[in-house]
Amino acid sequence: MDWEETLNPLSPYYQNTMREQTQIVNLQDGLIAAAKRLMASLYPQLYELESAGYTELDSTIISECVKLSCRLNEIVSKYQIEK
């Protein structure tokens, strides 16, 4: 497999890569939304934070959810049974 084939939008490799990226982004979005909902339900004082607290909390949720989604994708890809 070469870069030309990988970057060709009609190539199956390209299409698989785009599908995988879409899955990862959708997982990230879902994890971020769920984490924020859970935080809000468990920490009512969340709405009384200073501005810096909101910023730090948001940054932490996003960065950790991005890492988690990538790791989960790696595990699924690694142990996926080939058909």
C-alpha positions as CSV (number, residue, x, y, z in Angstrom):
1,M,0.0,0.0,0.0
2,D,1.4,3.4,-1.0
3,W,0.4,7.0,-0.1
4,E,-1.2,7.5,-3.4
5,E,-3.6,4.6,-2.9
6,T,-4.3,5.6,0.7
7,L,-5.1,9.2,-0.2
8,N,-7.3,8.4,-3.3
9,P,-10.9,9.0,-2.2
10,L,-12.0,6.1,-4.3
11,S,-9.6,3.6,-2.7
12,P,-11.0,1.1,-0.2
13,Y,-8.1,2.0,2.1
14,Y,-9.1,5.6,2.1
15,Q,-12.8,4.8,2.6
16,N,-11.9,2.5,5.6
17,T,-9.7,5.2,7.1
18,M,-12.5,7.8,6.8
19,R,-15.0,5.4,8.3
20,E,-12.7,4.7,11.2
21,Q,-12.1,8.4,11.8
22,T,-15.8,9.1,11.7
23,Q,-16.4,6.4,14.3
24,I,-13.7,7.8,16.6
25,V,-15.1,11.3,16.3
26,N,-18.6,10.1,17.0
27,L,-17.3,8.2,20.0
28,Q,-15.5,11.2,21.3
29,D,-18.6,13.4,21.0
30,G,-20.7,10.8,22.8
31,L,-18.1,10.4,25.6
32,I,-17.8,14.2,26.1
33,A,-21.5,14.7,26.2
34,A,-22.0,11.8,28.6
35,A,-19.2,13.0,30.9
36,K,-20.6,16.5,31.0
37,R,-24.1,15.2,31.8
38,L,-22.7,12.9,34.5
39,M,-20.7,15.7,36.1
40,A,-23.7,18.0,36.2
41,S,-25.8,15.3,37.8
42,L,-23.2,14.4,40.5
43,Y,-21.8,17.9,41.2
44,P,-24.5,20.5,41.6
45,Q,-21.8,22.9,42.7
46,L,-20.5,22.7,39.2
47,Y,-22.6,25.7,38.3
48,E,-20.8,27.8,41.0
49,L,-17.3,27.5,39.6
50,E,-15.0,30.3,38.7
51,S,-14.4,30.8,35.0
52,A,-11.0,29.1,35.2
53,G,-12.7,26.1,36.7
54,Y,-15.1,25.8,33.8
55,T,-12.2,26.1,31.4
56,E,-10.1,23.5,33.1
57,L,-13.0,21.1,33.6
58,D,-13.9,21.4,29.9
59,S,-10.3,20.9,28.7
60,T,-9.9,17.9,30.9
61,I,-13.1,16.2,29.8
62,I,-12.2,16.8,26.2
63,S,-8.6,15.6,26.3
64,E,-9.4,12.5,28.4
65,C,-12.3,11.6,26.2
66,V,-10.2,11.9,23.1
67,K,-7.5,9.7,24.6
68,L,-10.2,7.2,25.7
69,S,-11.9,7.0,22.3
70,C,-8.5,6.4,20.5
71,R,-7.6,3.7,23.0
72,L,-11.0,2.0,22.7
73,N,-10.7,2.1,18.9
74,E,-7.2,0.5,19.1
75,I,-8.6,-2.3,21.3
76,V,-11.5,-3.0,19.0
77,S,-9.2,-3.0,15.9
78,K,-6.6,-5.2,17.5
79,Y,-9.0,-7.9,18.6
80,Q,-11.6,-7.7,15.8
81,I,-12.3,-11.1,14.3
82,E,-11.7,-11.1,10.6
83,K,-14.5,-12.4,8.4
